Amino acid sequence: MRETNLLIPGPTPLPPRVLQAMGRQMINHRGPEFGRIMAEILEGLRAVFRTRNDIIPLVCSGTGGLEACVVNFLSPGDRVLSVNNGHFCERFAEIAERYGARVDRVPAEWGLPVPIDAIAERARAARGEYRAILVTQSETSTGVHNDVRAIRAALGDQPALLIVDAVSSLGAIPLESDAWGVDVVITGSQKALMSPPGMAFVGVSDRAWAASQRATTPRFYLDLGRGRTEIHTPNPSTPFTTAVTVAYAVHEALALIREEGLERVFERHRRMAQMVRAGIRGMGLTPLPDDAHAVDTVTVVRMPAGLDANEVVARARERYHVVLGGGIRRLEHAVVRIGHLGYTQPETLVAGLEALGRTLGDLGHRVETGAGVEAARRSLRAAAGRRS
């Protein structure tokens, strides 16, 4: 079977060393060997989260991590503010509503950031009633970067917990949990952590632990208190059966991040984002968000008028073996998403841009494919020149 070029915003391609690590035999997830691995994972994650807080490992997807935050830190009837400008922001809000929270949304058009002053004004008007502010840092449905640092600053001394969905951002763009005063950060294994799906990690501040003592929502499997107890045992693990193979992968991926250096990881993601957007514009296409608001994990591209984006995704996969992300909800037929996070490589992105251009031509919408590819390569060369 021909290998596909995976260019979605997660799961992402896996580094060879991570694939090799996953081939290890099973071990006792309650024993000292796995305890050492988990302790090193948690230490490595603290460096990526930029925190001294507890980090709780969960055996679930990133969405499970979001649900864990709702059930551990909120009670039915609590008021919550959702910074809401895309599908994944809305999904976080919906989880809170399912558990009885009263969610107010401060919205923006998809493709635009939520104005910071609107967030601050809504929080002030609530007069301290909000228990939490929900923010998705990398809104991959639209390609928008929600500025967590600016949001925290705008909230001032508001008592609400700042809870950040960093599932597709942590390890790809800066997030200073402690320095920015973020109370809860959630991420998943399958994005910038360059590992397969199956684990989520939740960073929890002291303020958030205090809130968990007051929260009355029932929890069992997703009880972060159980997880806190478990990580402080001599052989740290998870309260229930661990995804041992995923843990092997995360352990090795964190070693790769440490060797590269986190700032260089961020710079690599910036270079790839700039390269892809240069290629898109070189073809004559338009990204959905302006560069000033665009996140370095994914580029969301408007398709030509009259062309169904789903046809583009299907054609690129079937003819060119390139897997692009489709649009979500209201953008389903209008955009294609190109992921460039984790272990995604520049040469695979260039190949993906070429396949996108050819696909559009196949479907009767000719673009300047060659010009786009050359623009992407120029962007890469310019970035290399700046580094040297």
N, C-alpha and C positions, 0 to 999 in steps of 0.2 A: 504494500500500500504506500502510495506517495505521501511523504511528510507534508503537513500543512503548515502554512505560515500564520501563526496565531497572533492576531493584532487586535484583540479585544481588551477592554480595561479590567480584566481579571475573569477567570484565572489567567496567569501570565506564564510564559515559558520558564522552564526550570534550568538553572545552571548545571553543567555536568557534575560538579562536585556534590550538588544537592541530590541529583538522581542517584549517584553512587552511594551517598549516605543512606538513602531510603532502602537500599538493598540489604541492609544489615538484618540479622536474625532478631526475632522477638526476645525481649528480656522481661523480667519481673518489674512491672510498673510501680511496685511498692518497695523495691529493693534499692540497695546503695548505688548500683551502677546507674539506674535511671534517675535516682535522686541527684546524683552529680550532674547529669545532663540537664535536668530541669533547673537546678540551681544556676547553671551557666546560662541557660536560656533566659531566666529572669534577670540576671545581671546584664546580659546583652540587651534585653528589651529596655531596661532602665536607661541605658545610654541612648537608645533610639527615641524613647518617650521623653528624654531629657527630664527625668524625675527621680526623686528619692522615695516616692510613694510606693505602696504595695501595688504589684501587678498580678492580677488573678487570671490564670489560664483556664479556659473553658473548652470543652469538647463540643463544638458546634460551629456554625457559620458566623460571619460577622453580624447577621441579623439576630442570631441568638444572643450575641453580646449586647445589641441594642435592647432586646427584650429584657435581658438581665438587669440593665440599668433602670428600666421602668419599674420592674417588680421590686428591686432592692431599695430604690431611693424615693419612690413616690407612693402615695396612698390614693385610693379612690376619692374623687372630689378635689384633689389638688389642682391649682391653676398652674398652667405651663405655657410658656411662650415658644412657638416654633418659628425659627428663621427659615422662611419657606420660599424657595425659588427653583424647585425641581422635584423629580420623582422620588429621590431618596430622602430629601427633606420631608416630603409628604408622608413617605412610608414610616419614618420615625414618629411623626405626629400621630399617625393612625395606630401605631402600637400603643402609644400612651393612651389614646382614646379607648382602645379595646379594654384597657384595665381601669377605666373610669376616670381618668384625668380630664379636666376641662381645659382644652387646648385652644389658645388664641394664636392665630397665624399673622405674622407680619410678612406680607408677600411682596414678590417682585415678578415681573414678566420673566418667563423662562429664557435664559440667555443673558440676563442682567443680574448684578448683585443686589441684595436687599440694602437699601440705604442705611448707613450706620446710624444716622440721626433718627430715623424712623424706629429702629430697634430701641434706642435710648429713650425716646419719647414714650413708646409703649410701656417700657419697663417702669418709667417714672410714674406714669398714669395709674399703674396697678398698685402703687403705694405699698410695696413690699409683699404683695400677695403671691407673687409667682414663686413657686418652689424650685423651678428649673427653667433654664433657657436651653433649647435644643438647637444645635448647629451642626450641619454637615459641611466639613471643610472642603472636600473635593466633591462637587455635585457632578457625578459622571454622566448624568442624563443630558446635561447641557454644556459641560466643560467649563463651568464657572468655579472660581476659587472664592470661597467665602472667607473673609479676613478675620480669623479668630482673634488675633492680637487686638485689632481695632474694636471688635465687638466687646472684648473684655474691658478695654479701656473705657468704652462708652457706657458700660453698665455701672462704672464707679463702685460705690459701696452697696449696691443692691445685694440682698441676702440670698438671692436665688443661686442654686448650683449651676455652673456652666458645664454642660455635658456635650462633648464633641464626638460626633461620628467621624472617625479618622480611618475608616475601613480601607478606603482607597487612596489615602494620603500619607499615612505615617510611614516614614522611611523613604518618601519620594520628595516631599516638600517640608520646609521647617515647621515644627510644632514644638514650642517650648512649654511643656506642661507646667512646670513649677514657676518659671520666670513670668509667664503670662497669667498665672492664677487660674488655670483650668482645673476644675474639680474632678471630672471623669473623662477619660479618653478610651475609646473603643477602637480596636483594629482587628483585622483578620489575617490569616496566614497566607492567603492566596494572591495577594496583590504585590505591594512593594517588598514584602518580606520573602518573595521569591520561593514560595513553598506551595504544596497542593492545598486545596480546601480541606477544612476539618477542624481548625482550632481558631478561637477568638481569644483576645487578651484585653483586659480591662484595667486601666490605671485608676486608682481610687485615692483621693485626698482625705485628710483627716476630717474636713468639713463634710465630705460625702459619707464617711463612715458614721459620723454622728447622725446624719439624716437617715441612714439605714436603720438605726436603732428606733427611730420614730415611725418609719414607714410600716404600714399595716397590710400591704398587698401580700397575699400568700405566695410563697416560693419554696421550691424543694430542690429540683435538679439545678436550677439557676441561682441558688442561694450563694451570693458572693462571700457571706460570712463563713460558710463551710470551706470555701476556697481559701480564704485568708488563714484559717486554722491549718489547712493542709500545707500551704507553702512555708509555714514556719515550723514544720516538723523536721527531724534530722534527715529524712529522705523526702524532699518536697515532691508533690505530684498534684493530681486533681482529686476531688472527692470521690469521683466515680471512675469507671474504666477510661484510661487515657488512650488517645490516638498516638500510639507509640511511633509509628512510621512517620506521621506528620511532625512529631516532636524531633525525630532525627533530622528531618529536612530543615526545620526552623533553626535548630542548633547549628547546622552547617551554614545556612544562609546568613545568620547573624555573624558568624566568623568571617564570611566574605565581606559583609558590610563594615565590620571592624577593620579589616585589612585595607579596604579601599578608603575608609574615612568618611564620616557622615557628610561633611561639607562637600566632598568630591562626589558623593552620591547625589546630593541635591544639584550640583552643577551639571552632572551627567543628564539628569532629568531635564534641566533647563535647555541643554543643548539639543536633546532629542525633540523637545516641544518646538523649539525655534526652527529646527530643520524641517519637521513635518509641516508647520504652518507656512514656511517659505515655499515648500513644494506645492502645497494646496493653492496658494496664491499664484504661483508660477503657472499653474494649469488654467488659471482664470476662475477658480472656485473661491468660495468665501467661508471662513469659519463662522460659527454661530456667535460666540462672544467676541468682543473686542479683546485685543492682546492684553490690555490693562487689567482685565478681569479674568483672563483665561488661566486655567490650572495646568500645571506641567505634567499631568498624568494622562490626559486624554485630549484629543482634538475632535470637536464635533463640527462636521462639515455640512453645509447646506447643499442639497442636491438641486440640479437644474429644474426649473419650473416644468411641470408636466411629467416628471419622472418619479416613479415610486421607489423610495429608498430600499424597500424590501427586495425589489427586483435586482438592485445593484448588489446587495449583500449576497443574494443567492447566486447570481452570475459569477461574482468574484470567487466564491467558494467552489462552485462546480467546475468552472473552466480554468481558473488560475490557482486554485488551492490556497487562496488567501482568505482568512476568516476575519472579517470586519464586524464591528458591533453595529447592530441595528438601532434605530431610534426607539424611544420608550414613550408610551402613552401618547400625549398630544403631538409628539414629534416622530411618531412611529414611521410615517411615510415621507418625512421631510428631510431627515438627516442620516448620515452615516458617522459612526464613531470609530476613531483610530486610537487604540490604546498604545501608550509608550511609557510604560512604567515597569519596575522590576528588572528582570533580565532581558527585556526586549532590546534587540541590537540595532544599531544604525543601518546595517546592510539589509536587514529584514524589513525595516521601515521603508527604505528606498524601493525595495522590491514591491512592497505593498502599495506605495504611491503609484508605481508604474502599472501595477495590476488594476488599481482603481481607475486610472486614466483609460486603459484599454477597455475596461468593462463599460465605462460610459460611452466610449466609441461604439462598442458592440451594440449598445442599446439605442444608438442613433443620436447621441449627444457628444459630438466630438469636442475634446478639449486639447490644450497644448501639453500633451503628456511629456514629451521630451524636454520642453522648457521647464516643466515642474520638477522633473527628476534632476535636471541640471541646477535649478535653484536650490533644491535640497542639498545637493553635493557642495555647492558654493557655501551654503550656510555651515556645513560641517567643516570645510576647509578654513573658513574664517574663524570658527570656534577653536580649531586646532592651533591656528596662528596666534590667537589671544592667549592660549595656555602656554605656548612656548615663549 
